[in-house]
Each structure stands twice: as C-alpha cells, then as structure tokens.
Amino acid sequence: MKEWSVLKKFSVILSCLALLFVLLSTIGLFRIPETTGTDPNLPRTSINGYPFYTEKYGNPKNPLIIVLHGGPGSDFQYLKELKRLSDEYHVLFYDQRGSGRSARNDHMSFAIESFLEDLGGMIRIHSNGKKAILIGHSWGGMLATAYISRFPNEIDEAVIMEPGMLNQKTAVEFLTKVKQVQTNLGLSKMAEIALIFSKSIFVKSKDGHEMKDYILTKMMGMGKGQPYQCEGESLPEGAFVRAGYLAFSKTIFPLMDDPKKFNYNLAEGIKSFKGKILLLSSECSFIGFNYQRENHESLFPPATTHLLIPGTGHNMITLKPDESIRKIRDFLKK
C-alpha cells in the first residue's frame, strides 16, 4: 500500500509537470519562425495547393536561377549569399516541402519524385517559358542532378555542390560515415544536445511541429570541424532559421537503418545533357572534392567542370562566399 501511495503521488507530480510543460510551450520562452501554414502574410508560391515559402531577387526578365537547399529538411537561409547574383539574374529561393518556412503536412509524400515535381512547378511558374539555371547544395545537388537527368530540355546550366549520394553505392558509403559520426559523439557534444532537447520543451507551438523543428535546427548548426568543415571551422549563429524534422525523418531515417533502400540512380541519363555543369567542392568536407572526384565525377558529362574551394568545408557558400560566388559567376558567364 505504501508503495502504491508513492507511485500515485509520483504519477500526480508527472501529470502536473506535463501540464506545466504544455502551458510553457503555449507561452513560448523560445520561438522559431512560423510557416506558410500558420502565417498568411509570408511570401509563397502555390503548387498543387501547397504553399511553398519563396523569396525572389533581381529582374524577372533576367535568366532564372533556382536555388535548392540541402537537408533534406533544411531551409535556404544559409545559402542567401547567392542573392548577390541577382544583379545579373532573377534568383529564386524556396523552402522545399515540409522544410524551412513552408507548411507542415503529416500526410504529404516525401518521395524524391515529389520533390522533383515541386521543382518542375517552380520552373513553369517563374521561368517565363525559358530554361532555368539550377544551383543545388548537398541534398539540393542530388535533386538538381535528378531533375537534369529526367528533364534535360528544361535546364540551361547547373551548379552542383557536394551531393552526398547519387546511387546505391555512394548511399552506403555516405550513410555509413554519417552513422559512425553519430556513434562517436563526445561527452561535450552529448551535453550540448541534451541542452537543446531541454530547451525544446519551451518552444511556442502553433502547428505542433515546432519542438522537433527547433531541435533539428539547432543540431544542424552545431557542427564544428570534421567531418563536414575544416578544423576549427563552424557555421555562424542563425545560419539556419527553421529546419523541417518531418521532411528529414521521412527521407533519412529509413535509409539509416538500411542504406541499400536507396535504390535510385539519380544521374542516370545526365550524360546526354547538352548544357554546362559545374561541380563545386570543398577541401575539408568528407564528401568534398576527393569524394566527388572518386564517386560522382564520372557520372556526369565529360565536359563537366569540377572546381575546388580550398580552405573551407561543406558549407562553402556560407563560410567562403566571395570565392565560391566568384567561381559560380565566372562559370555562368562562359
């Protein structure tokens, strides 16, 4: 009886704490940006009824550049330095489905085909009937590769930065390395992650996804040094504004258990593409210049240009924008 009394009291305490956490999350000690699903004033492009958060810069009459962010589940904020290209191009940024400030929908598809359909919609709506230029980073580089392979006549040229996996072989290599990194986290990193989780309880909620999005946003920005960056190199605070846990979990989690489930060949057919392609890779990232040269370079047309950005890691647009954007601009002008 005494044990039952203790358990009952403990249960009451837990219930009170749970209620307190709900109240605090409603009050919101921490906030992350809203999405197009909760804020009707955010700029958007609607495709098949879904509101994608979009920002456009430059003259709409100029050639269209579409920027594809990484993740999956990231946002485009960390690539905003590419806005510099808007003096000569019409630059379109959009947060992909379930990512960034685009709406959350638990029932939507996160198959690669759905992401490609979204990209096709962006091209049709914003290109004025002309071919588009794609700039894709990491996961965005995977999408750019896949889109060019399937719809080569819609794309003029492309810049592809460090795609992690383009086929099953590189999926196994890439995801095995990612799992190794996760299992070898030090105590300080574990403590940092624990603090992020504890803070997430107090994030103001409107769509029910804020808590997990907050955790993923902070974790995406916490990487310092290897395996993605150079020694001592890290992303600045605020590089990401709102990641999408839903998109990340639906695409990556099944592959972490079995990388061989990635049964795509995203570069199949790309060698017939007649436009220009630039592979832009960093020195320090484990999926940087050497990885791309050994695993992906041969998948692209023979005329593809592969350039190195020295002294930086995976996020070269964020960490070394001057040199990265200069190389992109020079390539596009050729």
C-alpha positions in Angstrom: 0.0 0.0 0.0 2.8 2.4 0.9 4.5 1.7 -2.5 1.2 2.3 -4.3 0.8 5.6 -2.4 4.3 6.7 -3.5 3.6 5.7 -7.1 0.3 7.6 -7.1 2.0 10.8 -5.8 4.7 10.4 -8.4 2.1 10.0 -11.1 0.4 13.2 -9.9 3.7 15.0 -10.0 4.4 13.8 -13.5 0.9 14.9 -14.6 1.5 18.4 -13.1 4.9 18.6 -14.8 3.3 17.6 -18.1 0.6 20.2 -17.8 3.3 22.8 -16.9 5.3 21.9 -20.0 2.2 22.3 -22.1 1.4 25.7 -20.6 5.0 26.9 -21.0 5.1 25.7 -24.7 1.9 27.8 -25.2 3.5 30.8 -23.6 6.7 30.1 -25.6 10.0 31.0 -23.9 11.7 30.2 -27.2 10.4 30.9 -30.7 11.1 29.8 -34.2 9.7 31.3 -37.4 6.2 30.4 -38.5 5.4 28.7 -41.7 3.1 29.4 -44.6 0.7 27.1 -42.9 0.2 29.4 -40.0 1.2 32.9 -41.3 -0.9 34.1 -44.3 1.4 37.0 -44.8 4.5 35.0 -45.7 5.5 35.2 -49.4 4.6 32.0 -51.2 4.3 30.1 -54.5 1.4 27.6 -54.5 1.9 24.4 -56.4 -1.0 21.8 -56.4 -2.5 23.7 -53.5 0.6 23.6 -51.3 2.2 26.9 -50.2 6.0 27.0 -50.6 7.8 29.8 -48.8 9.6 31.7 -51.6 11.9 34.8 -51.9 12.8 36.3 -55.2 15.5 38.8 -56.1 16.5 40.6 -59.2 14.8 41.5 -62.5 12.2 38.8 -63.5 13.2 39.4 -67.2 16.8 38.1 -66.5 17.7 34.4 -66.6 16.2 32.5 -63.7 18.4 30.8 -61.1 16.6 28.4 -58.7 18.5 27.6 -55.5 18.0 24.2 -54.0 18.9 23.9 -50.3 20.3 20.9 -48.5 19.0 18.7 -45.8 16.6 17.1 -46.6 14.6 19.3 -44.2 16.9 22.3 -44.0 16.0 25.9 -45.1 17.5 28.2 -47.7 18.7 30.9 -45.2 22.3 29.5 -45.2 22.5 30.0 -49.0 21.3 33.6 -49.0 24.7 34.9 -50.0 23.7 33.7 -53.5 21.4 36.7 -53.6 24.5 38.6 -54.8 23.8 37.0 -58.3 20.6 39.0 -58.5 22.4 41.9 -60.2 22.5 39.8 -63.4 20.0 37.0 -62.7 16.5 36.5 -61.3 17.3 34.5 -58.2 14.6 32.3 -56.6 14.9 30.7 -53.2 12.3 28.3 -51.9 11.9 26.1 -48.8 11.2 22.6 -50.0 8.1 20.6 -48.9 7.9 20.2 -45.2 11.1 22.2 -44.8 12.0 25.7 -43.6 9.1 28.1 -43.6 7.0 26.0 -45.9 3.9 24.5 -44.4 3.9 21.2 -42.5 1.6 18.4 -43.6 1.9 15.0 -42.0 0.2 13.2 -44.9 2.2 14.5 -47.8 4.7 12.5 -49.8 8.4 12.8 -49.3 9.5 10.6 -52.2 12.2 12.1 -54.4 9.6 12.2 -57.3 7.5 14.6 -55.2 10.4 17.0 -54.7 11.2 16.9 -58.5 7.5 17.6 -59.3 7.7 20.7 -57.0 10.8 21.9 -58.8 9.1 21.5 -62.1 6.3 23.6 -60.8 8.7 26.3 -59.8 10.2 26.3 -63.2 6.9 26.6 -65.0 5.6 29.4 -62.8 8.8 31.6 -62.7 10.8 30.9 -65.8 8.7 32.8 -68.3 8.8 29.8 -70.6 12.6 29.8 -70.7 15.2 27.3 -69.5 16.2 27.7 -65.8 19.6 27.6 -64.1 19.9 25.3 -61.1 22.2 25.8 -58.1 21.9 22.9 -55.7 23.8 22.2 -52.5 24.2 18.8 -50.8 20.6 17.3 -50.9 19.8 20.1 -53.3 22.6 18.9 -55.5 21.0 15.5 -55.6 17.7 17.0 -56.6 19.4 19.1 -59.3 21.2 16.1 -60.7 18.0 14.0 -60.8 16.0 16.8 -62.4 18.5 17.4 -65.2 18.7 13.6 -65.8 14.9 13.4 -66.3 14.1 16.8 -67.9 17.3 18.0 -69.6 15.4 20.3 -72.0 14.1 22.5 -69.2 17.6 23.4 -67.8 20.2 25.7 -69.3 23.1 25.0 -66.9 23.7 23.9 -63.3 26.0 24.3 -60.3 26.1 21.2 -58.1 27.8 21.3 -54.7 28.7 18.1 -52.9 25.7 15.7 -53.3 26.1 13.0 -50.7 24.7 10.1 -52.7 23.6 9.7 -56.3 23.2 5.9 -56.4 23.1 3.0 -54.0 26.9 2.5 -53.9 27.5 6.1 -52.7 24.5 5.9 -50.4 26.1 3.0 -48.5 29.4 4.9 -48.2 27.9 8.2 -47.3 25.3 7.0 -44.7 27.8 4.6 -43.1 30.1 7.5 -42.4 27.1 9.6 -41.0 26.2 6.7 -38.6 29.9 6.5 -37.5 29.9 10.2 -36.6 26.7 9.8 -34.6 28.0 6.9 -32.6 31.3 8.7 -31.8 29.9 11.8 -30.2 31.9 13.1 -27.3 30.6 14.0 -23.8 30.6 17.7 -24.5 28.6 17.2 -27.7 26.1 14.9 -25.9 25.7 17.6 -23.2 25.1 20.2 -25.9 22.4 18.0 -27.5 20.8 17.4 -24.1 20.5 21.1 -23.5 18.9 21.6 -26.9 16.3 18.9 -26.1 15.6 20.5 -22.7 15.0 23.9 -24.3 12.7 22.5 -27.0 10.1 21.9 -24.3 9.6 25.6 -24.0 9.2 26.4 -27.7 6.0 28.2 -28.6 3.8 25.9 -30.7 1.2 26.8 -33.4 1.4 23.9 -35.8 2.6 21.1 -33.5 5.9 20.7 -35.3 7.9 23.4 -33.6 9.6 21.3 -30.8 11.2 18.8 -33.2 12.0 21.5 -35.7 13.7 23.5 -33.0 15.9 20.5 -32.1 16.9 19.8 -35.7 17.6 23.5 -36.5 20.0 23.7 -33.5 21.6 20.4 -34.3 22.2 21.3 -38.0 24.0 24.4 -36.8 26.2 22.9 -34.1 28.7 21.0 -36.3 32.3 22.2 -35.8 35.3 20.9 -37.7 35.2 17.4 -39.2 33.6 15.6 -40.9 31.9 18.5 -42.8 34.1 21.5 -42.0 37.8 22.4 -41.7 39.4 22.1 -38.3 38.0 24.9 -36.1 35.5 26.0 -38.7 31.8 26.3 -37.8 28.7 27.9 -39.1 27.6 31.3 -37.7 24.7 31.5 -35.3 21.5 31.8 -37.2 22.7 30.0 -40.4 19.5 28.0 -40.3 16.2 29.5 -39.2 13.8 26.6 -39.1 14.6 23.0 -40.2 11.9 20.5 -41.0 12.1 17.4 -38.9 9.1 15.9 -40.8 10.9 16.0 -44.1 14.2 14.9 -42.6 12.7 11.9 -40.7 10.6 10.7 -43.6 13.5 10.7 -46.1 16.6 9.8 -44.0 15.5 7.6 -41.1 14.5 4.6 -43.3 17.9 4.8 -45.1 19.9 5.0 -41.8 18.6 1.5 -40.9 19.4 0.1 -44.4 21.3 2.4 -46.9 20.6 -0.1 -49.6 17.0 1.0 -49.6 18.2 4.0 -51.6 17.5 2.3 -54.9 17.8 5.4 -57.1 20.3 6.2 -59.8 19.9 10.0 -59.8 22.5 10.6 -62.5 21.0 8.1 -65.0 20.7 9.9 -68.3 22.6 13.0 -67.3 25.4 12.4 -69.8 23.1 13.3 -72.6 22.6 16.8 -71.2 23.9 19.4 -73.6 24.2 22.3 -71.1 27.1 23.2 -68.8 27.5 21.7 -65.4 29.9 22.9 -62.6 30.7 20.6 -59.7 31.8 22.8 -56.9 33.5 21.1 -54.0 35.3 22.0 -50.8 38.7 20.9 -49.4 37.8 19.7 -45.9 34.4 18.0 -46.2 34.3 14.2 -46.2 32.0 14.5 -49.2 34.2 17.3 -50.7 36.5 17.4 -53.7 38.2 13.9 -53.4 34.9 12.2 -52.6 33.2 13.8 -55.6 36.1 13.0 -57.9 36.2 9.3 -56.8 32.5 8.6 -56.7 30.5 11.1 -58.7 32.6 13.0 -61.3 32.5 10.1 -63.8 28.7 10.1 -63.7 28.4 13.5 -65.3 29.0 14.5 -69.0 32.7 14.6 -70.0 32.6 18.4 -70.4 31.6 18.9 -66.8 33.9 21.3 -64.8 34.9 20.3 -61.3 36.4 23.1 -59.2 37.9 23.1 -55.6 37.2 25.8 -53.0 40.3 25.5 -50.8 40.4 26.2 -47.0 36.7 25.5 -46.3 34.2 22.8 -45.8 30.8 21.6 -46.9 29.0 25.0 -46.4 31.3 27.0 -48.7 28.6 29.5 -49.7 28.1 30.4 -46.1 31.8 30.2 -44.9 33.7 31.3 -48.0 31.1 33.3 -50.1 33.4 35.6 -52.0 35.5 32.9 -53.7 32.6 30.5 -54.1 30.3 33.0 -55.8 33.1 34.4 -57.9 33.7 30.9 -59.3 29.9 30.4 -59.9 29.6 33.8 -61.7 32.6 33.1 -63.9 31.3 29.7 -64.8 27.8 31.1 -65.7 29.4 33.8 -67.9 31.4 31.5 -70.0 
